[in-house]
Every structure is written in structure tokens, then in C-alpha cells.
Amino acid sequence: MKNDNDVENTEDAEVVCPYCGSRNIAHLIYGMPAFTEELQRKLDEGKVALGGRV
């Protein structure tokens, strides 16, 4: 059984691209996300990107 100290917080974890080593990483969101101020902030910061058909 894992405790909270064993679980990595992916929001704060530094993610590195396994192909090029870049730390400029964004989470892709597919579908129809609820467009909120928080989503807009993350889009502006480059932390998330919208995926799917355009």
C-alpha cells in the first residue's frame, strides 16, 4: 500500500521529453473541455494544448 509520500505529484513534477530532452512540455487535452479561467491561464502559460480535429 502506498502512502501520500510515495505518490508523485505530476502537476509539480519536472517532466522531460524522452526523445529530445526538452523541458518545454504541455499536456494535451482532447474532447470538449470546460473552458474556464484556469484552462485559459494554462493555455497562455503553455502548460496545456488542445488536441483533436480543428
N, C-alpha and C positions, 0 to 999 in steps of 0.2 A: 504494500500500500504506500502510495506517495503522499508526502505532506506538501504544504504550500511552498516550502523552500526548495523542493525538487522540481517544481513546475516552472519552466522558463516563461517569462512574460514577453511574448512575441512583439507586443506593441513597443517595448523599450529596448528589445534586443537589437544588437547591430547585425544586420543581415548583409552578407557578401555574396555577390553573384558567383556561382560555381564555375562559370565559363570564362569570365573576363576579370574577376576580382573587384569589380566596381562596387562601391558602397551607395551608389545612386540607384536605389531600389524603390519601386512602387508596388503596392498591392493592386491587382486587377479586380474590378467589380463588374460582374456580368448581370444581366437582367434589368429590372426596373427598380433601382434603389430609391428609397425615400430621399428626396432632395432637401437636405437640411442645411443649416448654417455650418454645422460640424463637417458635413460632407464637402461643402464649398471650401471651407478652410483647408481640409486635407487635399482637395484638388489643387488649390492655389499653392500649397506647400510642396506639391509633387509627391505626396505620400501615397496617394491612390490615383488610379487611372480607370476610366470607364472602358469596358471592353464589349465586344459584340458587333452586331451589324450596325452600320451607320447609314 
